[in-house]
Structure formats: structure tokens, C-alpha cells
Amino acid sequence: MKKALKKCFGIDTADMTTAEKEKEIPQLVSFNFDIFARHLVVVLNLSKKQVISIIQNWLRVLHIQFGWVYDFNKLIIKYVKLFTKYFNLIKILEGHNSTVRCVKFSLDGHNIVSSSSDGTVRIWDIESGKQMKCFKGHSYWVNFTEISPNGKVVISCSEDETIRLWDLTSEKEIMKFGNDLDAIWYINFSRDGKYIVSGSADKTISMWDVESGKEIKKFIGHSGGVSSVQFSSDCQMILSSSYDKTICLWNIKTGKILKQFIGHSDYVRCAKFSPNNQFIVSCSWDNTIRIWDIKLGKQIQLFNGHLGIVTDVKYFPDGQIIVSCSCDKTIRLWDVNSGYEIHKLEGHSNWISRIDVSSDGNTIVSSSYDNTIRIWE
């Protein structure tokens, strides 16, 4: 690849001194896109369409200042490697008759579960694109849903102020948690499937025992509705985001806030742990995405590009890429370290509500106010 870049650019900075690099910088203007494109096809076995997309996105990146030009070869190699994760729309799933508010993969990646403003929760087969199950019982919008780690149970939460457990095989409701809460906006299973954490419009977070259906702990501290919640992989912490514009990290044992992250200028829509639990990625009504270092307790990266509210964000399994979706009707992939947008997916005809990434990182699924679910590979 380095030889290919040298041929395309007429420059090889690997063993150059700073003075030599400064002398050679003007040669960048002689970059040969035709040669570069052919090398991408041969070396990485990419299609013509993929190569065109790489170059188009790369040209857009060129509009930034050239402060990184000394590491040019290294950057391009990394950029091209990232683009081996090139996604195309492969399926559109239709069946919901109102906004699809949430979509999530099963752990094995064979199925997805969706919830909608039509009051239903549905299971879909990824390969065939067919609806397999439909759960009915909620009396209002179903805001969020998730399949248990063992693949046997589905959980959902709703504006009807309930959380419900469903048997995946029989399609029957197993359990309903109270009716005296408030609208439940978000839920998450612990890694072992024994517990559920929920975020509510009443500004509280609750932890539930799955077997008994009892609330075992309540976390109080946010001054606005809790828009997202997530267990850490070791089940020692809970991460939350809120309409009070903050992100909080909680100690599960003590129920106290460990750290609070402040920086977004509007409602925080969602916050997620990185795969190694060392970082947090968040998105907001302020149209931005931010990455926070948990140990340092501060923001370390800011992503600008979306033209509307960023409604969801998530790390890829490798922790090097994040994917986001927005009311601007786009899905965007970003390089975590550089902060650059590396890919944009378009196709939905209305706001995109949620996204998820398969455990192998090869598939993206999105839900939208256009009543559809889209699968990208």
C-alpha cells in the first residue's frame, strides 16, 4: 500500500526529516486519482462504486486545513481500511403502520426486534426480511424494545407507563411492571439478563429484577426526563442521559453519581459506553456527537456534520468507528480518532429514530418516522 501511495502521490515521507517533508509538500498537487483508484481496486479488491465513494469523501475531507499532511500516507492507509466497511441498502422492511421508534439486533444477529407508535413490537428475520412475530398489548407508543441475551424474552417500554416482558416463542405477555410510573423512554438488559434498567420521563432511573418483576433500586439525580440508560458490561455501573443536558455515570451498589458530564447545549438524546467501557459517546438535540473520557471526566472529541437532531449513536464492536442517525434523514459513520465523517447513508424519507450494529460489525439496521426499517450491509 505504501508503494501504491508513493506512485500516486510521487512522495514517500516515511524516512524524511521535517525539512525534507516541507520541501516535498508541494508535490501533493500532482496526486493522480486515476492511479490511486486503480490501486484501490487491485490491492483491496473494491468495486468501482466503492472507490468512487472513497474518493468523493476524501475530497470533502481535503477542505480541512492540511495540519496533518506530514502523516499523509498513514492517514490515507487508515482511511482506506475504514472504507472496507462500505455499506449499501439491502432490504426495506415494511409492516408497521406508524413511526418505527426503535430497532435492535438479537445477540446472534439473526433477528431484529422493532417497536412502533402503532403499539406493537415485532420480530423480523434478517436473511429473509420477513416478520416472524408480533406482540400486542401496549395501549400507546412503544418507545424502546430489546431481546434478552439468551434470546428467549423480549422487553418493551411505552408511553402507556408500563414495561412488559414477552415470551419470544409463544408471543404471550409474561409480566407487566406496574401502571403507576410515567412514560418509560428507554430500557436495557444487564449482560447476564437478570436485571433491567429503565429511564423515565419522571426524571428517575429504576433497576428491576427480571424474575420477580420487582423494582430493586431507584436512582435519583437528573432534573429532566431520562432519555437513555445502559449497564456497563461488568454490571457495576449505569450510564444515563437526560433532557437536563447532562450525562451521568452511576455506581449500582451505592446508587450514587460517580461522574457527571456536561457540555451539550440541548437535550441529550442518547449516551453509550465504548466496547472497553473507557469512553462514552453521546448525541444531542444540539446536532452534535461527543466522546468523553471516563477516567478524565471530560470531552475529548466533537463531531459536527448532521443538519438536525442526532437521534442515536453507537460504537462499532472494534471501538474505532461510531455510527449515528439524525432528523436530517442520514446515517453517518465517523472515525473515532480523527473525528472525520467517513461515510453517509441516505434513503429514509423521514427522520431516523434509531440505529443498531450487529455484533460482528457487518450490518447496520435503522428505524424511521417513514414507518420502515432498513438493513445496510
C-alpha positions in Angstrom: 0.0 0.0 0.0 2.9 2.4 0.8 4.3 1.8 -2.6 0.9 2.4 -4.2 0.7 5.7 -2.4 4.2 6.7 -3.4 3.3 6.1 -7.0 0.0 8.0 -6.8 1.5 11.0 -4.9 5.1 11.0 -6.0 6.0 11.2 -2.4 7.2 8.9 0.4 7.5 10.6 3.8 8.4 7.5 5.8 12.1 8.3 6.3 12.1 12.0 5.7 13.3 14.7 8.1 11.0 17.6 8.8 12.9 19.8 6.4 12.6 17.3 3.7 8.9 16.9 4.3 8.4 20.7 4.0 10.3 20.6 0.7 8.2 17.8 -0.7 4.7 19.1 0.3 4.1 20.9 -3.0 4.3 17.6 -4.8 0.9 16.7 -3.3 -0.7 18.8 -6.0 0.4 16.2 -8.5 -1.7 13.5 -6.9 -3.0 11.1 -9.6 -6.6 10.0 -8.7 -6.7 7.6 -11.6 -3.7 5.7 -10.5 -4.9 5.8 -6.9 -8.3 4.4 -7.9 -6.8 1.5 -9.8 -4.6 0.6 -6.8 -7.6 0.6 -4.6 -9.3 -1.9 -6.9 -6.3 -4.1 -7.1 -5.0 -4.0 -3.6 -8.3 -4.0 -1.7 -10.5 -5.7 -4.3 -13.0 -2.9 -4.1 -15.8 -2.2 -6.6 -15.8 0.8 -8.8 -18.7 2.3 -6.8 -16.8 1.8 -3.5 -13.7 3.5 -5.0 -15.8 6.5 -6.2 -17.3 6.8 -2.7 -13.9 6.7 -1.1 -12.5 9.5 -3.3 -15.6 11.6 -3.0 -15.5 11.5 0.8 -11.7 12.0 0.7 -12.1 15.1 -1.5 -14.6 16.5 1.0 -12.0 15.9 3.8 -9.4 17.9 1.8 -11.3 21.1 2.5 -9.9 21.0 6.1 -6.6 22.6 6.9 -3.5 20.5 6.0 -2.1 20.3 9.5 -1.9 16.5 9.2 -0.1 16.4 5.9 3.1 15.1 7.3 1.4 11.9 8.3 -0.4 11.7 4.9 0.5 8.2 3.9 -0.5 6.9 7.4 -3.9 8.7 7.2 -4.8 7.5 3.8 -3.9 3.9 4.6 -6.2 4.1 7.7 -8.9 5.9 5.8 -9.0 3.2 3.1 -9.0 0.4 5.7 -12.0 2.1 7.3 -13.8 2.1 3.9 -13.6 -1.6 3.6 -16.6 -1.2 5.9 -18.7 0.1 3.0 -22.4 -0.2 3.4 -25.3 -0.5 0.9 -29.0 -0.7 1.4 -30.0 -4.4 1.0 -33.6 -4.6 2.4 -36.5 -2.4 3.4 -38.8 -4.0 6.0 -42.5 -2.9 6.0 -45.3 -3.8 8.3 -45.6 -1.2 11.0 -48.4 1.3 10.2 -46.8 4.2 12.1 -43.4 5.5 13.2 -40.9 2.8 14.0 -39.4 4.2 17.2 -36.7 1.5 17.9 -34.9 -1.3 16.2 -32.4 -3.7 17.8 -30.4 -6.8 16.8 -30.6 -10.1 18.7 -27.3 -11.1 20.1 -26.7 -13.8 17.4 -27.5 -11.2 14.7 -30.2 -13.5 13.0 -33.2 -11.4 14.1 -34.1 -7.8 14.8 -36.9 -6.5 17.1 -38.7 -3.3 16.4 -41.2 -1.1 18.3 -43.6 1.4 17.0 -46.1 4.2 17.6 -48.7 1.6 16.4 -48.4 0.0 19.8 -46.8 -3.2 18.6 -43.4 -5.0 19.0 -42.3 -7.2 16.1 -39.6 -9.7 15.4 -38.0 -9.9 11.9 -35.8 -12.5 10.2 -32.7 -10.7 8.8 -32.0 -13.1 6.0 -35.5 -13.2 4.5 -36.7 -9.8 5.7 -40.0 -11.4 6.8 -41.9 -10.6 10.0 -41.8 -13.6 12.3 -43.7 -12.4 15.5 -46.0 -9.6 16.6 -46.6 -8.7 20.2 -49.7 -6.7 21.0 -50.7 -5.3 24.4 -49.4 -1.8 24.9 -52.0 0.9 24.6 -49.8 3.7 23.4 -46.4 4.3 21.6 -43.8 1.6 22.3 -40.6 3.7 22.8 -38.0 1.0 23.1 -37.5 -2.7 22.9 -34.7 -5.3 23.3 -34.2 -9.1 23.1 -32.7 -10.7 26.1 -29.1 -12.0 26.0 -30.4 -15.6 25.9 -32.7 -14.9 23.0 -35.8 -16.1 24.8 -37.5 -13.0 26.1 -38.4 -9.6 24.6 -38.8 -6.5 26.7 -40.6 -3.3 25.8 -41.4 0.1 27.3 -44.1 2.6 26.4 -45.8 5.9 26.8 -48.6 3.8 28.4 -46.3 3.9 31.6 -45.6 0.2 31.5 -42.7 -2.2 30.9 -43.6 -5.6 29.5 -41.9 -8.9 29.1 -42.9 -11.2 26.3 -42.1 -14.9 25.6 -40.4 -15.0 22.2 -41.8 -18.4 21.3 -45.4 -18.1 22.4 -45.8 -14.4 21.8 -47.5 -14.1 25.1 -47.0 -11.4 27.7 -45.1 -12.8 30.7 -45.1 -9.9 33.0 -46.1 -6.2 33.3 -44.3 -3.8 35.6 -46.8 -1.6 37.4 -49.0 1.1 35.9 -48.2 4.0 38.2 -44.9 5.1 36.8 -44.7 7.7 34.0 -43.8 7.3 30.3 -40.9 4.9 30.0 -38.4 6.1 27.4 -35.6 3.5 27.4 -34.7 0.1 28.8 -31.7 -2.2 28.8 -30.9 -5.7 29.9 -27.8 -6.5 32.0 -25.3 -8.7 30.3 -26.5 -11.8 32.3 -30.1 -11.0 31.6 -31.0 -11.0 35.3 -31.8 -7.3 35.5 -33.4 -4.4 33.6 -32.7 -0.7 33.9 -35.2 1.8 32.7 -35.2 5.6 32.2 -38.4 7.5 32.7 -40.0 10.9 31.8 -40.4 11.4 35.6 -36.6 12.0 35.8 -35.8 8.7 37.5 -33.9 5.6 36.7 -35.1 2.2 38.0 -33.4 -1.2 38.3 -35.7 -4.3 38.1 -35.3 -7.9 38.9 -36.4 -9.9 35.8 -37.5 -13.0 37.6 -39.7 -11.2 40.2 -40.6 -8.1 38.2 -39.8 -6.0 41.4 -38.0 -2.7 41.4 -34.9 -3.2 43.5 -33.3 0.2 43.2 -34.1 3.7 42.1 -31.6 6.3 41.0 -32.5 10.0 41.6 -30.4 12.9 40.4 -31.4 14.1 37.0 -33.6 17.3 36.7 -35.1 16.3 33.4 -36.5 13.2 31.8 -34.1 10.3 31.4 -33.7 9.6 27.6 -31.3 6.6 27.7 -29.8 4.1 30.2 -27.2 1.4 29.8 -25.5 -1.2 32.1 -21.7 -1.4 31.9 -20.5 -4.8 30.7 -19.5 -5.7 34.2 -22.8 -4.6 35.7 -21.1 -2.3 38.1 -22.2 1.0 36.6 -25.2 2.5 34.8 -24.9 5.3 32.2 -27.7 7.7 31.7 -28.5 10.7 29.5 -31.2 13.3 30.2 -33.2 16.2 28.9 -31.4 18.2 31.6 -28.5 18.3 29.1 -26.2 16.1 31.2 -24.8 12.5 31.1 -24.4 10.7 34.4 -22.4 7.6 35.5 -23.9 5.8 38.5 -22.5 3.3 41.0 -25.0 0.5 41.1 -24.2 -0.6 44.6 -24.5 2.8 46.2 -27.0 4.4 43.8 -24.8 7.5 43.7 -23.5 9.5 40.8 -19.8 8.8 40.1 -19.3 11.4 37.4 -21.4 13.9 35.5 -20.5 15.0 32.0 -21.6 18.5 30.9 -21.1 20.1 27.5 -24.1 19.6 25.3 -26.1 22.7 24.8 -29.5 21.0 24.4 -31.3 17.8 25.4 -29.0 14.7 25.4 -30.8 12.1 23.3 -28.6 9.1 24.0 -25.3 8.0 25.6 -23.5 4.7 25.2 -20.4 3.0 26.5 -17.4 2.2 24.3 -16.7 -1.6 24.0 -14.0 -1.3 26.6 -16.1 0.8 29.0 -13.4 3.5 29.0 -15.2 6.1 26.9 -18.8 7.4 26.3 -20.3 8.5 23.1 -23.3 10.8 23.2 -25.7 12.6 20.8 -28.0 15.6 21.3 -30.6 17.9 20.0 -27.7 20.4 19.6 -26.9 18.4 16.4 -23.5 17.2 17.7 -21.9 13.9 18.8 -19.3 13.9 21.5 -16.9 11.4 23.0 -16.0 11.6 26.7 -13.1 10.0 28.6 -14.5 8.4 31.7 -11.3 8.4 33.7 -10.5 12.1 32.9 -14.2 13.0 33.2 -14.0 15.3 30.2 -14.9 15.6 26.5 -12.2 14.6 24.1 -13.8 14.6 20.7 -16.6 16.6 19.0 -18.3 15.5 15.7 -20.1 18.1 13.6 -21.9 17.3 10.3 -25.5 16.4 11.0 -28.0 19.1 10.0 -30.7 18.1 12.5 -31.2 16.5 15.9 -28.9 13.4 16.3 -31.3 10.8 17.5 -29.0 7.8 18.1 -25.3 6.9 18.2 -23.3 3.7 18.8 -19.8 2.3 18.7 -18.9 -0.4 16.2 -17.5 -3.5 18.0 -13.9 -2.6 17.2 -14.3 0.8 19.0 -12.7 2.6 16.1 -15.8 3.8 14.3 -19.1 5.2 15.5 -22.4 5.3 13.6 -25.1 8.0 14.1 -28.5 8.8 12.7 -30.5 12.1 12.6 -33.6 14.0 11.8 -31.7 15.1 8.7 -32.6 11.6 7.3 -29.0 10.4 7.2 -26.9 7.8 8.8 -23.2 8.7 9.2 -20.1 6.8 10.1 -17.2 8.6 11.8 -13.6 7.8 12.6 -13.2 8.0 16.4 -9.7 9.2 16.5 -9.7 11.9 13.7 -13.3 13.0 14.1 -13.8 12.8 10.3 -17.0 11.6 8.7 -16.1 8.7 6.5 -19.4 7.6 5.1 -23.0 8.8 4.7 -26.0 6.6 4.1 -29.2 8.1 2.6 -32.6 6.5 1.8 -35.1 7.1 4.5 -37.8 9.6 3.6 -38.3 10.9 7.1 -36.5 11.3 10.4 -34.4 8.3 11.5 -35.3 7.3 15.1 -32.7 4.6 16.0 -29.8 2.5 14.7 -28.0 -0.6 15.7 -24.9 -2.5 14.6 -24.6 -6.3 14.5 -22.2 -7.9 16.9 -19.8 -8.7 14.0 -19.9 -5.1 12.8 -21.0 -6.1 9.3 -24.7 -4.9 9.3 -26.5 -1.7 10.3 -30.2 -1.5 10.9 -32.2 1.7 11.1 -35.8 2.7 12.0 -37.7 5.7 10.9 -40.7 8.0 11.0 -41.3 6.8 7.4 -42.7 3.6 9.0 -39.9 1.4 7.6 -36.8 -0.5 8.8 -33.8 -0.6 6.6 -30.9 -3.1 6.6 -27.5 -2.0 5.4 -24.5 -4.3 4.7 
